[in-house]
Amino acid sequence: MGSGSKAFDADIDDSLPRGLRSIEALHDPFAWYHKNRRASSVQYDDHRGVYDVFSYKQVKEGLQNSEQLIRPPLAGDQTNNALSYFDTAMIWSDGSEHKGVKGELFRYFSPRMLKGIEESIVSITEAQLDTALDDGGEFDFVDEFAVPVPLRVIMSIVGIPQEDHQQLLEWLETFRSVMTSEDSAEGSLKGKHMTAAAEYFETLVDERSSSPQNDLISELAQETNLTNEEIGSNCFDFALAGQGTMSELLGNAIYILDEQDLVGNVDEYDFEILVEEVLRYRSPLQARARKTTEAVTLDGTTIPADETVILWIGAANRDPARFDEPDAFCPHRDPKHLAFGSGAHSCIGAPIARMEAPIILRTFFDTIRDFSLEQDALVPKPKASKLGFDRMPIQAEVSIE
Ligand code: HEM
């Protein structure tokens, strides 16, 4: 990592694990994972007050044990707080409440229901590439492509008017900055920043209930038993989960193709399979937090009730006990990874991501024959729970056909 990343060190917060408190380690945490996993797959970190889990087997077991290991509630004990609006989304709930809401939402994410969006993904991607290439071949892949394309795709599925996309993006960024449950045992309690977003979704769902349009909010309002609050909070989460992770996936794919010198061979790859290996090799969500409802034993370590457990998906996906040569990127591997989670909370948007990412990458390479990355100017995300880039300047060569 070159000089471009140096100034970033100041933003690295001390609630991160000690071994990850540098931009280089956040960009490449895999040596830290291996070292810890070799020492013990489950460990207590007294600085952060959490139990870390590093092996594939135990991370999967933890993700699937949704009775003893639950999502930490978003709003904590505070009730007079805009976060309590978002708390009603399934990602923050558990048990029968979570099952009921997910059951209602599930069918809207089947590949059959999503068939119609393929064309709009291509046209959104082409339009954004045109804009990015407006000033020649040099642009920031993150800001001018990987953020806006998935944002437009998920917003058009959900039904957020285009003129509100920028405002939504700002709320998503605020939400991410106040939500710290994956970093330490401290909750995320700064809900006052989210009041306007909660009001926006309340109004939008009310409007679509009375005047439906051709979008997910209207369908959920017309066809399900979900309350308006559940529809609003879950649609906010679709934008939250569907934008950031997808942006990170696209940035990671471009970074890996460059790093592994694979750009010249992109025509040879099945993008659906290549994307699965990108998801394993550099998983956008590296860690998920849970709270124990009672004492739980994982790989011989007993974790008492009411403790925070960090399940390191990124470490599980590089576990040599599960994957041969885990640190090798194999475009044809088609791995059974944990990048979309497992069990009750597993990603409802995985069919969207699995359809969207190959289409976006294929459309990108239909226009762009080759590119180079300005290595010194890459800026990795300064978070341990997310693996991706905040800045990725790219010099692209456009296809002539
Ligand atoms: C590369 C893209 C994506 C990745 C890597 C990803 C990853 C994940 C993971 C790991 C979880 C499990 C969280 C946990 O167990 O705590 C999850 C849940 C979730 N994802 Fe995704 N996701 C992606 C794309 C999307 C998209 C496009 C959507 C849009 C709808 C979405 C919506 C959700 C929601 C709502 C949940 C919560 C499900 C629940 O709590 O039952 N994700 N995702």
Boltz pocket constraint, residues with backbone or C-beta under 6 A from the ligand:
constraints:
  - pocket:
      binder: B
      contacts: [[A, 63], [A, 71], [A, 90], [A, 91], [A, 92], [A, 93], [A, 102], [A, 154], [A, 234], [A, 237], [A, 238], [A, 239], [A, 241], [A, 242], [A, 243], [A, 245], [A, 246], [A, 249], [A, 283], [A, 284], [A, 285], [A, 288], [A, 289], [A, 338], [A, 339], [A, 340], [A, 341], [A, 342], [A, 344], [A, 345], [A, 346], [A, 347], [A, 348], [A, 349], [A, 350], [A, 352], [A, 353]]
      max_distance: 6.0
